[in-house]
Amino acid sequence: MILVDTGPLVALFNPKDSYHAHSHNVLQTLREPLLTTIPVLTEAFHLLGPGSKRALALGAFVQKKGITVWSLEDENLNTALLLMEKYADKSMDLADASLVTTAQVLAIQRIFTIDRNDFLAYRIASGHSFRSFELL
């Protein structure tokens, strides 16, 4: 399973995005299922423009199971909010916190992101140790 951040989703569905070709090329190489979160989708729909053709295309991608969407239950939402406090110096938003929480809960280390600097700093709690993300 590979986590997907907002940037690649926006780039994939906006041909004018400077990361469009890169994101499309990376997506073509991936053989594992894709997973994202509701906060990431919310951010992506907002950036693509509600009701736009690009946003509708993202919606169709989700509906056709091109990507699975994971919801944060109460305990996981609390974890995400605590992560936002922990990484306040990085201005971690809820979308990023939801991905780090998902990585911890589901033991996923690979993430498709354009936001390399932040995800190089974030750590995935695993028992008493912390792991780095593998960035795609």
For each residue, the residues with C-beta under 8 A, 3 or more apart:
1: 32 33 34 35 106 108 110
2: 30 32 33 34 35 108 110 111 112 136
3: 34 35 36 99 102 103 108 110 111 112
4: 8 9 34 35 36 40 67 111 112 113
5: 8 9 36 40 95 96 99 111 112 113 114 115 119
6: 9 10 40 43 44 47 95 115
7: 10 11 19 23 113 114 115
8: 4 5 11 12 19 23 26 27 112 113 114
9: 4 5 6 12 13 36 40 41 44 58 67
10: 6 7 13 14 17 44 47 48
11: 7 8 14 17 18 19 20 22 23 24 114
12: 8 9 20 23 24 27 58 61
13: 9 10 44 48 54 55 57 58 61
14: 10 11 17 20 48 54
15: 20
16: 20
17: 10 11 14 20 23
18: 11
19: 7 8 11 22 23 114
20: 11 12 14 15 16 17 23 24
21: 24 25
22: 11 19 25 26
23: 7 8 11 12 17 19 20 26 27 112 114
24: 11 12 20 21 27 28
25: 21 22 28 29
26: 8 22 23 29 30 112 136
27: 8 12 23 24 30 112
28: 24 25
29: 25 26
30: 2 26 27 34 112 136
31:
32: 1 2 110
33: 1 2 68
34: 1 2 3 4 30 66 67 68 112
35: 1 2 3 4 67 68 69 70 102 106 108
36: 3 4 5 9 40 41 67 68 69 70 99
37: 40 41 69 70 71 72 95 98 99 102
38: 41 42 69 70 71 72 98
39: 42 43 72 80 93 94 95 97 98
40: 4 5 6 9 36 37 43 44 95 98 99
41: 9 36 37 38 44 45 58 62 69
42: 38 39 45 46 95
43: 6 39 40 46 47 93 95
44: 6 9 10 13 40 41 47 48 58
45: 41 42 48 50 55 58 59
46: 42 43 49 50
47: 6 10 43 44
48: 10 13 14 44 45 52 54 55 58
49: 46 52 54 55
50: 45 46 55
51: 55 56
52: 48 49 55 56
53: 56 57
54: 13 14 48 49 57 58
55: 13 45 48 49 50 51 52 58 59
56: 51 52 53 59 60
57: 13 53 54 60 61
58: 9 12 13 41 44 45 48 54 55 61 62
59: 45 55 56 62 63
60: 56 57 63 64
61: 12 13 57 58 64 66 67
62: 41 58 59 65 66 67 69
63: 59 60
64: 60 61
65: 62 68
66: 34 61 62
67: 4 9 34 35 36 61 62
68: 33 34 35 36 65
69: 35 36 37 38 41 62
70: 35 36 37 38 102 106
71: 37 38
72: 37 38 39 76 77 80 98 101 102
73: 76 77
74: 77 78
75: 78 79
76: 72 73 79 80 101 102 105
77: 72 73 74 80 81
78: 74 75 81 82
79: 75 76 82 83 101 104 105
80: 39 72 76 77 83 84 94 97 98 100 101
81: 77 78 84 85 97
82: 78 79 85 86
83: 79 80 86 87 92 97 100 101 122
84: 80 81 87 88 92 93 94 97
85: 81 82 88
86: 82 83 92
87: 83 84 90 91 92 96 97 118 121 122
88: 84 85 91 92
89:
90: 87 118 121 122
91: 87 88
92: 83 84 86 87 88 96 97 100 118 122
93: 39 43 84 96 97
94: 39 80 84 97 98
95: 5 6 37 39 40 42 43 98 99
96: 5 87 92 93 99 100 115 118 119 122
97: 39 80 81 83 84 87 92 93 94 100 101
98: 37 38 39 40 72 80 94 95 101 102
99: 3 5 36 37 40 95 96 102 103 111
100: 80 83 92 96 97 103 104 122 124
101: 72 76 79 80 83 97 98 104 105
102: 3 35 37 70 72 76 98 99 105 106 108
103: 3 99 100 106 107 108 109 111 124 133
104: 79 100 101 107 124 125 126
105: 76 79 101 102
106: 1 35 70 102 103
107: 103 104 126
108: 1 2 3 35 102 103 111
109: 103 124 131 132 133 134
110: 1 2 3 32 133 134 136
111: 2 3 4 5 99 103 108 119 133 134 135 136
112: 2 3 4 5 8 23 26 27 30 34 136
113: 4 5 7 8 116 119 135 136
114: 5 7 8 11 19 23
115: 5 6 7 96 118 119
116: 113 119 120 135
117: 120 121
118: 87 90 92 96 115 121 122
119: 5 96 111 113 115 116 122 133 135
120: 116 117 132 133 135
121: 87 90 117 118
122: 83 87 90 92 96 100 118 119 133
123: 130 131 132
124: 100 103 104 109 130 131 132 133
125: 104 129 130
126: 104 107 129 130 131
127:
128:
129: 125 126
130: 123 124 125 126
131: 109 123 124 126
132: 109 120 123 124
133: 103 109 110 111 119 120 122 124
134: 109 110 111
135: 111 113 116 119 120
136: 2 26 30 110 111 112 113
